[in-house]
Every structure is written in structure tokens, then in C-alpha cells.
Amino acid sequence: MDTTEFLTTKEVAELLRIKERKLYDLVSAQEIPCVKATGKLLFPKAELLHWIRTGEFLSVSKNNVRLNVVAGSHDPLLEWAIRESGCGLAMQFDGSLSGLDVFENKGAVATGLHVLSVNNTPNTTAWNTHVVQNRFATSNVVLVHWAKRQQGLIVPQGNPKKISSVADLPALKIATRQAGAGGMILFEHLLHAHGLDLAALNISETCRTENDTIAAVASGKADAAPGLQALASQFGLGFVPTQQENFDLMVCRKAWFEPPFQKLIQFTSSSIFKKKAQQFEGYNTTALGTVVWNS
């Protein structure tokens, strides 16, 4: 008696008489029952045979249903658009790399990221594709552009410490972002380019959102913090530019065509959104919606 509970990719491809590439497509589209364990795809035999006989899943697993959440890095324009559009999407912003974990575990339909590829030279910087193209190669996702943003150092109004670059930060009180945040990855890269590391800094606070970094500087808890020009300007603080970056959204293809996400995307074409985007200094949204990478 055959007691095998799970079948492998090769076994299922042979059973269905299709190529493994086609099977991966079915998995990405969530059209065949499967689970992922230790990085490998396994197919529950009982559910698979039921699916072959009826074309239906034996049961609807909660693990196959994505939550209507946008995760990942905090972008103030994205946060405003989600709220203003009334699209119904929830938000869970806790950093670029954390968002990828949430997305992989089906805790979100989209995740925002701005992760510098540190293997490139400053004149050929690349963003985001390097952290998704291998990890999500067999997933049913698309990476689309949201905005170009000016990153830099947020300082008090008038820049009283006369900060001109990260080289001036040792001995000052510095607020940083949490590990895994896109802004923190860039900040550490800039430090290393100047022969510094985090150990050389007097870190007064670790912030989990862009707004937290603003509060740290505005309250005097920090003399400087990595952050966005748009927020520094909005709150009347000084700003020292360091690097322009790409902020992108990785989106589940199925969710892209569902009403919540479509409502958000349609809102970005409105005059209200375009007017608001123009008020964000250091932002460029002319390429919003452009496909950056397809799985």
C-alpha cells in the first residue's frame, strides 16, 4: 500500500505529463494545491488527486489567502494615497526587508522597498530587483515603480552643526532606522564609503518609521538622522542631500486586479494625487506604475 503523503515537483510533473516549468507556473498562480517546506515545493497527495478528479481544491486553506495589507517600507505619499483613496487596504510598515518576509508568508498583497544594491559603484547604483528576482522568481508577482525620492540627513532648521555629509556625524547625537530598513541599508553604505561604521556613532534612538526620525530631530533627541527631503521640508527642518533612490512596490498579480488595489492605482491618476505629489520635495512620480521586474 502506498503511504506517501506528499509528492515532489518531478513526480507531479510526470503524473500530469507536463514540464516542471509549467508546474511552477501553476504554483505561482495558486492554481494547484501545494505547500512550501524548507524551501522546496511539496504536493499533498490526497488534495492533488481530488484536484485532478474535480478541478477543485479539497479545502480552502487560509494560508493561500493573502491579507489586504500593504507592508514593507514606510512611504508618506503612499500612506496618504491609501488613506485618501478609500481603497480599504490596511498598512503594516516595518522596513523593506521585513516587508519581503511578510509578503512571502502571505501577510500582504503588496510591499514597498528601497534597497540599494551595494555591489554597484555609486555611478551605477541599482535598486530593489536584486533582493526579489531570485527569492520570488517562481511567485506570481510584479515589481512596479512608485517614486524617485531624495534621501539625505535630516538636521535642525539652519543646520547649526554645519553638517555637510555623513563624515561629520561622529561625536554628534544620531537617530538611525532599524536593521533591514531601506534607509538604514543606504545609511550604512554611505558610512562605509567614508571609512566609518555604526560603532563610530553616538546613536541616541532607533526609529521604525520616517516620521519617527523627524520627531527625533525636531525634539532635540538627535542632531541628525537619515531620512527624506519631503518630510524635512514639511516639518520645517534642515536637510543635507546624500542619494536619490527608487521606491518600488512588489505586488501580487492577482491582487493587482482586485478592487482595493485597482482603486488605489486609479487614484494615482487623479488631479488630487498629482497635486499632492508635487508638494513632496525631492519626489518624482512621473514613472509611477512602470514595470521594473516581472517574475
C-alpha positions, 0 to 999 in steps of 0.5 A: 500500500502506498503511504506517501503523503506528499509528492515532489515537483518531478513526480507531479510533473510526470503524473500530469505529463507536463514540464516542471516549468509549467508546474511552477507556473501553476504554483505561482498562480495558486492554481494547484494545491501545494505547500512550501517546506524548507524551501522546496515545493511539496504536493499533498497527495490526497488534495492533488488527486481530488484536484485532478478528479474535480478541478477543485481544491479539497479545502480552502486553506487560509494560508493561500489567502493573502491579507489586504495589507500593504507592508514593507517600507514606510512611504508618506505619499503612499500612506496618504494615497491609501488613506485618501483613496478609500481603497480599504487596504490596511498598512503594516510598515516595518522596513523593506526587508521585513516587508519581503518576509511578510509578503512571502508568508502571505501577510500582504498583497503588496510591499514597498522597498528601497534597497540599494544594491551595494555591489554597484559603484555609486555611478551605477547604483541599482535598486530593489530587483536584486533582493526579489528576482531570485527569492520570488522568481517562481511567485506570481508577482510584479515589481512596479515603480512608485517614486524617485525620492531624495534621501539625505540627513535630516538636521535642525532648521539652519543646520547649526552643526554645519553638517555637510555629509555623513563624515561629520556625524561622529561625536554628534547625537544620531537617530538611525532606522532599524536593521533591514530598513531601506534607509538604514541599508543606504545609511550604512553604505554611505558610512562605509564609503567614508571609512566609518561604521555604526560603532563610530556613532553616538546613536541616541534612538532607533526609529521604525518609521520616517516620521519617527526620525523627524520627531527625533530631530525636531525634539532635540533627541538627535542632531541628525538622522537619515531620512527624506527631503519631503518630510524635512521640508514639511516639518520645517527642518534642515536637510543635507542631500546624500542619494536619490533612490527608487521606491518600488512596490512588489505586488501580487498579480492577482491582487493587482486586479482586485478592487482595493488595489485597482482603486488605489492605482486609479487614484494615482491618476487623479488631479488630487494625487498629482497635486499632492505629489508635487508638494513632496520635495525631492519626489518624482512620480512621473514613472509611477506604475512602470514595470521594473521586474516581472517574475 
